[in-house]
Amino acid sequence: MTDSAQSRPAADRPWLFRTYAGHSTAKASNALYRGNLAKGQTGLSVAFDLPTQTGYDSDHELARGEVGKVGVPVNHLGDMRALFDAIPLDRMNTSMTINATAPWLLSLYIAVAEEQGADVTALQGTVQNDIIKEYLSRGTYICPPAPSLRMITDVAAYTREFLPKWNPMNVCSYHLQEAGATPEEELAFALATATAVLDDLKTKVPAEHFPEMVGRISFFVNAGIRFVTELCKMRAFVALWDEICRDRYGVEDEKYRRFRYGVQVNSLGLTEQQPENNVYRILIEMLAVTLSKNARARAVQLPAWNEALGLPRPWDQQWSLRMQQILAYETDLLEFDDLFDGNPAIDRKVASLMEGARAELATIDGMGGAVEAIAYMKGRLVESNAARIGGIETGETTVVGVNKWQAGEPSPLTAGDDAIMVADAAAEADQLARLSTWKKDRDDDAVAAALSALRAAALDGSNIMPPSIAAARAGVTTGEWADVVRAAFGEYRAPTGVSQAMSNRTENLDEIRARVDQVSAKLGRRLKFLVGKPGLDGHSNGAEQIATRARDCGMDIAYDGIRLTPDELVDAALSGDVHVIGLSILSGSHIPLIESFMAKLTAAGLGHIPVVAGGIIPEEDARRLHDMGVARVYTPKDFQLNTIMDDIVTLVDSQRIAAQ
């Protein structure tokens, strides 16, 4: 052996390689998982569909059109069994992106592991189980904050005793950045969530075990394109978490103060225009969470280059996986100590981010903590996102191929009928048939007894996990479990973050405001715009920004947040006497939801009201929506909100003239 080889430090082990995946049915998703594992993926990251995330069975009215769209439907033990068929759970590290129904999905996972004959204490993985960020960004909550917090810590307390290798919570700042958070806000809001959970958990575990539970809280973060800032953000996270664990909770053991996190790099920044550029964006964003050894992610999952266009194919996911493998195994990154320690520029930026985050944390603590500050944090996110979008519109923020250098060659990667994966049209019917069979074949008495025990635990304050596991074994469904939770704790509507007062951002709005005033004068009252989120899609960023810009242009806006049925939106249009309606759907369920809405709108005698729609909508689907009577269709490439506002004023004015 040469001297140089003897002196070379031992290479670090690479992080876990994951792809976030799940679609159509449990059987189809299982085939995808096994294929990805065969290609070198080292952990699973499960995406569940919206009905599963929000506690509805696939046959519920609200699930129509949503089944299997953004993830896999899991209604019962049979679905979970099929999802992990031939995948030994005691030898797998599984991350499940599940929140409101986290106790239930973990219960199903445990029940399947038992069926496999696995040692349950050997199970490794994570349930996201972060409800607070759901009120702020993704919208898959069910209950009010207090009982939601209780269920988070019930899961944590249960895993301490029975699943010692399981991470009971993934504090998720990923969606905070997607909702517009600045780095300082992302740091502060995530850390405030973690402290809210730990403050509650202290009452549920013995004091001698609390430091260990602090050490089992993990994080799931976002890495954006400003990769030096993002790298510094991760170093700030490490330092602030160590500080909080030491000073707030008295944790002395350094290993329990370690900031452990997984990451998916930013999907919001992926562009529909020149989508091949997204490959470079994904790579650069990955560097932010891998280059600094002392702040390196424990697990990385990368989006596919074409996710702004639709569902990625297995080949697209493979391309992202290979990106991780090349960095980890072909480069020498893992052979070196931290490359940034002592760098003055890095140190200055980290200090600045920590200072800003501490100021935000002090504000939140002054309000009583994260739960009490939900409305404040939501308002900050909406305003920060408006500033982000404004920067892209004005060109202050450059996005290559979007607001600069738009001219380019057609991409051969997007050519052909199979350029993106299309959801199996028969998957929903197949899921419904199997659900019906499951309900017919189970023991109804066992189900009733399990639900009764679950209800009793929910009401008397007992840990929700043991009766949930018993319910999983008995054949209870996701919707039945969630119905007990709804009945015991009530449902909740989170603040929208959209105020009625105009903001002070008035740049380039004078001409549109004048047009709104002119048309309003002709109408005899202020132009009224209803912004709606039909279905279960909780990604409300686009709807919030449309409503905010319409407000700032002088329109009278009606926006009541997420998860409304077509009937409820038609009623809102009728009672609000609106002039134009905008529907935002990002889950891929735009065809069935808008088709239902348009039929109900016409039946209510409101077919004359112009309707516009926005979402990730392929061209063929856009043509179908136009055929239904939708006046305009907007996709992520339509980033100029002022242009959309101008279109809306024109539509209302044209309708006014046509009605004369």
Buried (B, 14 or more C-beta within 10 A) or exposed (E): EEEEEEEEEEEBEBBBBBBBBBBBBBBBBBBBBBBBBEBEBBBBBBBBBBBBBBBBBBBBEBBBBBBBBBBBBBBBBBBBBBBBBEBEBBEBBBBBBBBBBBBBBBBBBBBBBBBBEBEBEBBBBBBBBBBBBBBBBBBBBBBBBEBBBBBBBBBBBBBBEBBEEBBBBBBBBBBBBBBBBBBBBBBBBBBBBBBBBBBBBBEBBEEEEBBBBBBBBBBBBBBBBBBBBBBBBBBBBBBBBBBBBBEEBEBEEEEBBBBBBBBBBBBBBBBBBBBBBBBEBBBBBBBBBBBBBBBBBBBBBBBBBBBBBBBBBBEBBBBBBBBBBEBBEEEEBBEEEBEBEEBEEBBEBBEBBBEBBBEBBEBBBEBEBBBBBBBBBBBBBBBBBBBBBBBBBEEEBEBBBBBEEEEEEEBEBBEEEEBBBEBBEEBBEBBBEBBEEBBEEBEEEBBEBBBEBBBEBBEEEBBBBBBBBBBBBBBBBBBBBBBBBBEBBEEBEBBBBBEEEBBEBEEEBEEBBEBBBEBBEEBEEBBBBBBBBBBBBBBBBBBBBBBBBBBBBBBBBBBBBBBBBBBEBBBBBBEBEBBBBBBBBBBBBBBBBBBBBBBBBBEBEBEEBBBBBBBBBBEEBBEBBEEBBBBBBBBBEBBEBBEBBBBBBBBBBEBBEEEE
